[in-house]
Amino acid sequence: MFLNDLFTILSETTEGAKSVFTIKLNREHPIFSGHFPGSPITPGVCIVQMAVDLFAYVQGKTCRLAGAKNIKFLQIIKPEERDEVEYQLSWEPVGNDYFKVKAVVCSGEIVFAKMSLQIAC
């Protein structure tokens, strides 16, 4: 949904049921002009959807968010200050085409978000 629009993948490492992505946010994306004008921040719903998009990329198929057990936004992602962030994903299957996915969004020592998601593919 947002891949190659709101963000691009700079690097990816996948081993088994774990992936680490470095992504670059598109500072010029229209979403930032409305959220918020003059002081753009990455909307929480976009941070979650980017995790779903990255998981779909690893799986090589279309996926959707089926549920969220726990989402914690710990820091604001301001694209004008930091437009490269890392997504750390780990997952396990929990049924036919359903996965329990844990995601950490960070940059160095700064943790922006932690999530426990249910994703259907």
Secondary structure, DSSP 8 states (H G I E B T S, - for coil): --BTTTEEEEEEEEETTEEEEEEEE-TT-HHHHHSSTTS----HHHHHHHHHHHHHHHHTS--EEEEEEEEEE-S---TTT--EEEEEEEEEEEETTEEEEEEEEEETTEEEEEEEEEEE-
